[in-house]
Amino acid sequence: MGLLIAMLAAGCSTKTAPVDPAPVEEQVSENQVPEDAEALEPEIAAAPEVAPGEDLTQTEQAVLNQRFGLLFDLEPHENEEVELFFTYYNHKARKTMARWLERSQPYLPYVRRVFTQYGLPQDLVLLPFVESGYNVKAYSWAGAGGMWQFMRGTGRLYGLKSDWWIDERRDPYKATDAAARHLKDLYDKFGDWYLALAAYNAGEGKISRALKQAGCDDFFELTEKNRKLSRRIRLKQETRHYVPKFIAISKIFQNLDTLGFEPVSWDMEDEVTEVKVPGGTDLLALARAGNMSWKEFHDLNPAFRRQVSPPHMEAVAYLPADKADKMIAYLAEPGSRPYAGYTRYRVRSGDSWWRISRRYGVPINVLKSVNNTRSNTLRPGQYVMVPGNGSKTSVAEASMVSTSTAKTRAIANERGNYVVRSGDTLWTISQSFGTTVNTLKKANGLRSSRLKVGQKLYIPNSSNAATKQAVKEAEMVKAQLVHYKVRRGDNLYSISRKFGVKVSDLCRWNSLSAKATIYAGQKLKVYVQ
């Protein structure tokens, strides 16, 4: 599933530098996705089919037939899809289910406490398994984020801020409270938990319109009548599968020992101290005050997208309870560890906001905000503070390795054994030569994935027969990259026929499985020969 990072480029001129080829002012795109974003695992959106030899054991069948919690008695035809997902997560996706269970352990106790406070059924603590596999860093192709998969608009309705600096949909504590309130509102609206869950997935309006046209007030009856609804009102497969999947996972979770899964530990909750940090706090320095690496701090605070807190607001940080005293002491005297999450850049002749923005990957209006200025003018010798970008190393540390990067690029250019062609990407090149994107980046001193036609790349180990054959094949292919927007009724097969390419290639170019679901409006890469 592909996620798009959109940023509007801009710039301004200075009195001491030539005018840069860019618009007047740059805006921060709200559609940006964090660098450490993780795509939803394919098992989240899977539409499984029963495979030969996957019959349930007597024990598994007994668990499937149990009734408890939100699981009211189902008719036989209603239980068919529940059994499908129950079989899938017990067999084919068993390793994935085990990984989700392990990943949930730091969060489950807190989610259970919050849902108890709101008077919600305990079964609902399992909903993040259905949404994200309990992954706080997960983003869907449509832009839903965090373990509760809030869309940006819905998140805002429940107080979750999301911009270039911070994405509180990734805050496991704030997002859990928001999810509890949202679920409670949906239940108050529909008076039925199955319908509330369906509305959590598809939206309150979508379910309301579908129920009205179907003339019913029951989820399973609604799915039965779905084909008779108008195309605009009809529920997507994802929504029709949502409740059966939730029920199946609930049955598994309530019977982990019986089904042979490792039991979930309820004693692995992170002990944290919640503190409010003022705008513009140097978060990297805060982490170091507690002898923490940036990764350790960011694992506890995934909502922060930069190594500096949003300058325009007070934010919440979660500190390890055993290190909180030292870190709170730093907050009282931040000058004791200056500029760890910033780099202090000295303006050179010819510099402009646009050029500094491009060098460090920080939007112009953010740079101006951090430096408390609206002026477009920069003077040589002036200092500009640049906030850290939230990667494992600070901006200052990153600038220290620029010299070695330049040397790597020079060496790679001399040894270059592949010339970039139209339609090439690092990913397609890596696939052709049996290597990885990271290997290509390191071998060529690349910081980004952008390539230029005619650019020379050094492909490690290109002397073997397989690589030579790949070079030969690559030279024979004249491809043009097309960004195709999926239309209603499209599928991978019909798109492949339209462009005369293989389905397997279409899947490879877009990191999709052969059974992946595509959606109207989704953009796909197609290399047309």
Stockholm file with secondary structure:
# STOCKHOLM 1.0

chainA/1-529         MGLLIAMLAAGCSTKTAPVDPAPVEEQVSENQVPEDAEALEPEIAAAPEVAPGEDLTQTEQAVLNQRFGLLFDLEPHENEEVELFFTYYNHKARKTMARWLERSQPYLPYVRRVFTQYGLPQDLVLLPFVESGYNVKAYSWAGAGGMWQFMRGTGRLYGLKSDWWIDERRDPYKATDAAARHLKDLYDKFGDWYLALAAYNAGEGKISRALKQAGCDDFFELTEKNRKLSRRIRLKQETRHYVPKFIAISKIFQNLDTLGFEPVSWDMEDEVTEVKVPGGTDLLALARAGNMSWKEFHDLNPAFRRQVSPPHMEAVAYLPADKADKMIAYLAEPGSRPYAGYTRYRVRSGDSWWRISRRYGVPINVLKSVNNTRSNTLRPGQYVMVPGNGSKTSVAEASMVSTSTAKTRAIANERGNYVVRSGDTLWTISQSFGTTVNTLKKANGLRSSRLKVGQKLYIPNSSNAATKQAVKEAEMVKAQLVHYKVRRGDNLYSISRKFGVKVSDLCRWNSLSAKATIYAGQKLKVYVQ
#=GR chainA/1-529 SS CCCCCCCCCCCCCCTTSCCCSSCSCCCCCTTCCCTTCEECCTTTSCCCCCCTTCCCCHHHHHHHHCCCTTCCCCCHHHHHHHHHHHHHHHTTTHHHHHHHHHHHTTTHHHHHHHHHHTTCCGGGGGHHHHHTSSCTTEECTTCCBTTTTBCHHHHHHTTCCBSSSBBGGGCHHHHHHHHHHHHHHHHHHHSCHHHHHHHHHHCHHHHHHHHHHHTCCCHHHHHHTGGGSCTTTCCCHHHHHHHHHHHHHHHHHTTHHHHTCCCCCSSCCCCEEEEEECTTCBHHHHHHHTTCCHHHHHHHCTTBCSSBCCTTSCEEEEEETTTHHHHHHHHHCGGGSTTSSEEEEECCTTCCHHHHHHHHTCCHHHHHHHTTCCCCCCCTTCEEEEECCSSSSCHHHHHHTHHHHHHHHHHHHHHCCEECCTTCCHHHHHHHTTCCHHHHHHHHTCSSSCCCTTCEECCTTTTSHHHHHHHHHHHHCCCEEEEEECCTTCCHHHHHHHHTCCHHHHHHHTTCCTTCCCCTTCEEEEEEC
#=GC SS_cons         CCCCCCCCCCCCCCTTSCCCSSCSCCCCCTTCCCTTCEECCTTTSCCCCCCTTCCCCHHHHHHHHCCCTTCCCCCHHHHHHHHHHHHHHHTTTHHHHHHHHHHHTTTHHHHHHHHHHTTCCGGGGGHHHHHTSSCTTEECTTCCBTTTTBCHHHHHHTTCCBSSSBBGGGCHHHHHHHHHHHHHHHHHHHSCHHHHHHHHHHCHHHHHHHHHHHTCCCHHHHHHTGGGSCTTTCCCHHHHHHHHHHHHHHHHHTTHHHHTCCCCCSSCCCCEEEEEECTTCBHHHHHHHTTCCHHHHHHHCTTBCSSBCCTTSCEEEEEETTTHHHHHHHHHCGGGSTTSSEEEEECCTTCCHHHHHHHHTCCHHHHHHHTTCCCCCCCTTCEEEEECCSSSSCHHHHHHTHHHHHHHHHHHHHHCCEECCTTCCHHHHHHHTTCCHHHHHHHHTCSSSCCCTTCEECCTTTTSHHHHHHHHHHHHCCCEEEEEECCTTCCHHHHHHHHTCCHHHHHHHTTCCTTCCCCTTCEEEEEEC
//
